[in-house]
């Protein structure tokens, strides 16, 4: 189930939207008072739907406060037609802006899209943070367990591509095609470079921890 916090003073509108989204396993919890919404335990929700015209506190101020304190996707749902409200809302951290009136189907689609993108980016960030490899594209460097590796341009190109595909099998053809340094040399040079990379990270070719050979396919980086 997707749990959505809604801060909307039109309670009838919120109820109708909630009834529609409930058919798709999305639960709406609405607060007409923005102060109650802010104290509702935002961390337990997957997404926030936020109106802008609220009693006692402007929705843009609510958005700013939520962005400063929490990591949650935000959809602004408002009848305001001034383009500046939309621009400011997106600039201060809202992820989407859906002007009223709208078909509930569109809100459902936007919730699904935003949750999907958010989960994907969170997963990628977690993988990057937990990896023993770190790529600094600006400096053209790769670190292994905090130490910068001494790499040739070809080694850097191949290892950085493998890091981007961390945990997935990569065919030899895929590596040759995506690494410019291999296009003129072919797959035989790939084996030599993989051997050098294993040496530089102290990976045993017979019992590797990080760079694995995948029979009939190519290689897989783990870590």
C-alpha positions in Angstrom: 0.0 0.0 0.0 1.1 3.5 -0.8 0.5 5.9 2.1 -0.1 9.5 1.0 -0.4 12.6 3.3 -2.6 15.2 1.9 -2.9 18.8 3.2 -6.1 20.2 1.6 -8.7 22.5 3.1 -11.4 21.3 0.6 -12.3 18.2 2.6 -15.0 17.1 0.2 -12.5 17.2 -2.7 -9.9 15.2 -0.6 -12.5 12.6 0.3 -13.5 12.1 -3.4 -9.9 11.8 -4.4 -9.2 9.4 -1.6 -12.1 7.1 -2.6 -10.8 6.9 -6.1 -7.2 6.2 -5.2 -8.3 3.6 -2.6 -9.2 1.3 -5.6 -5.5 1.3 -6.5 -4.2 0.5 -3.0 -3.3 4.1 -2.2 -4.4 5.4 1.2 -5.0 9.2 1.6 -4.8 10.8 5.0 -5.9 14.4 4.8 -5.5 17.4 7.1 -7.3 20.6 6.4 -5.1 22.5 8.9 -1.5 22.8 7.6 -0.1 22.9 11.2 -1.8 19.5 11.9 -0.5 18.1 8.7 3.1 19.2 9.5 2.9 17.4 12.9 1.3 14.3 11.5 4.5 12.3 11.3 5.5 12.9 7.7 8.3 10.3 7.8 5.7 7.5 7.8 4.2 8.6 4.5 5.4 7.8 0.9 4.3 11.1 -0.7 2.7 14.5 0.0 -0.1 16.1 -1.9 -0.2 19.8 -1.0 -2.7 22.5 -1.7 -1.4 26.1 -1.7 -4.4 28.1 -0.4 -4.6 26.9 3.2 -5.9 28.5 6.4 -3.2 30.2 8.5 -0.2 29.2 6.4 0.5 29.4 2.7 1.1 26.1 1.0 4.5 27.4 -0.4 5.7 27.9 3.2 4.5 24.4 4.0 6.4 23.0 1.1 9.6 24.9 2.1 9.4 23.5 5.6 8.8 19.9 4.5 11.7 20.1 2.0 14.0 21.4 4.7 13.2 18.6 7.2 12.1 15.5 5.2 13.0 13.5 2.2 9.5 12.9 0.6 8.2 13.5 -2.9 5.7 16.4 -3.1 2.9 17.0 -5.6 1.4 20.5 -5.4 -2.3 20.4 -6.2 -3.7 23.9 -6.5 -6.4 26.0 -8.2 -4.0 29.0 -8.4 -3.5 30.0 -12.0 -0.5 32.3 -11.5 2.5 30.8 -13.2 4.8 32.3 -10.5 3.3 30.0 -7.9 4.1 26.9 -10.0 7.6 28.1 -10.7 8.3 29.0 -7.0 6.8 25.7 -5.9 9.1 23.7 -8.2 12.1 25.8 -7.3 11.8 25.3 -3.6 11.6 21.6 -3.9 8.2 20.3 -5.1 8.5 17.4 -7.5 5.3 18.0 -9.5 2.5 20.6 -9.9 -1.0 19.5 -10.9 -3.5 22.4 -11.4 -7.1 22.0 -10.4 -9.5 20.9 -11.6 -8.1 17.5 -12.8 -9.2 14.0 -13.4 -8.3 11.7 -10.5 -6.8 9.3 -13.1 -4.1 11.9 -13.8 -3.2 12.2 -10.1 -3.0 8.4 -9.9 -0.6 8.3 -12.9 1.5 11.1 -11.4 1.7 9.4 -8.0 2.8 6.1 -9.6 5.4 7.8 -11.8 6.8 9.8 -9.0 7.0 6.9 -6.5 8.6 4.7 -9.2 11.3 7.4 -10.0 11.9 8.1 -6.3 12.4 4.4 -5.4 14.7 4.0 -8.3 16.9 7.0 -7.4 16.9 5.9 -3.7 18.0 2.4 -4.6 20.8 3.7 -6.9 22.0 6.1 -4.2 22.1 3.3 -1.6 24.0 1.1 -3.9 26.5 3.9 -4.6 26.9 4.6 -0.9 27.5 0.9 -0.1 30.0 0.2 -2.9 33.7 -0.2 -2.4 34.2 1.6 -5.6 33.7 5.4 -6.2 34.0 7.2 -9.5 35.0 10.9 -9.7 34.2 11.8 -13.3 35.5 15.3 -13.0 39.0 14.1 -11.9 38.8 11.0 -14.0 39.6 8.9 -10.9 38.3 5.7 -9.4 38.8 4.9 -5.7 38.7 1.4 -4.3 38.1 1.2 -0.5 39.0 4.9 -0.2 42.3 4.6 -2.1 42.7 6.2 -5.6 43.7 3.6 -8.2 46.5 4.3 -10.7 44.7 3.5 -14.0 45.4 3.9 -17.7 42.7 5.6 -19.7 41.5 2.2 -21.0 41.4 0.8 -17.5 39.4 3.8 -16.2 36.9 3.5 -19.0 36.3 -0.2 -18.6 36.1 -0.1 -14.8 33.9 2.9 -14.6 31.4 1.3 -17.1 31.4 -1.9 -15.0 30.8 0.1 -11.8 27.7 1.7 -13.5 26.5 -1.9 -14.2 27.4 -3.1 -10.7 25.8 -6.5 -9.9 24.8 -7.2 -13.6 26.5 -9.4 -16.1 28.0 -7.5 -19.0 28.8 -9.2 -22.3 32.2 -8.9 -23.9 30.5 -7.3 -26.9 28.8 -4.8 -24.6 32.1 -3.7 -23.1 33.8 -3.4 -26.5 30.9 -1.4 -27.9 30.7 1.0 -25.0 34.4 1.5 -24.4 36.0 3.6 -27.1 39.5 2.4 -26.1 38.5 -1.2 -27.1 36.8 -0.6 -30.4 40.1 -0.8 -32.4 41.7 -3.4 -30.2 38.9 -6.0 -29.8 38.1 -8.4 -27.0 41.5 -9.9 -26.6 42.7 -6.6 -25.2 39.7 -6.7 -22.8 41.0 -9.9 -21.1 44.4 -8.2 -20.6 42.9 -5.1 -19.1 40.6 -7.1 -16.9 43.7 -9.0 -15.6 45.5 -5.8 -14.8 42.4 -4.4 -13.0 42.2 -7.5 -10.9 45.8 -7.1 -10.0 45.3 -3.5 -8.9 42.4 -4.3 -6.6 44.1 -7.6 -5.4 41.4 -9.7 -6.8 42.3 -13.4 -7.3 41.4 -14.5 -10.8 40.7 -18.0 -9.7 38.5 -17.0 -6.8 37.6 -13.3 -7.4 35.7 -11.2 -4.9 34.8 -8.3 -7.2 35.5 -8.9 -10.9 33.9 -12.2 -11.9 34.0 -14.1 -15.2 30.6 -15.1 -16.4 31.0 -18.2 -18.7 29.6 -17.6 -22.2 28.8 -14.0 -21.5 31.6 -11.8 -20.2 32.1 -10.3 -16.8 30.3 -9.0 -13.7 31.5 -6.5 -11.1 30.3 -7.1 -7.5 30.9 -4.6 -4.8 
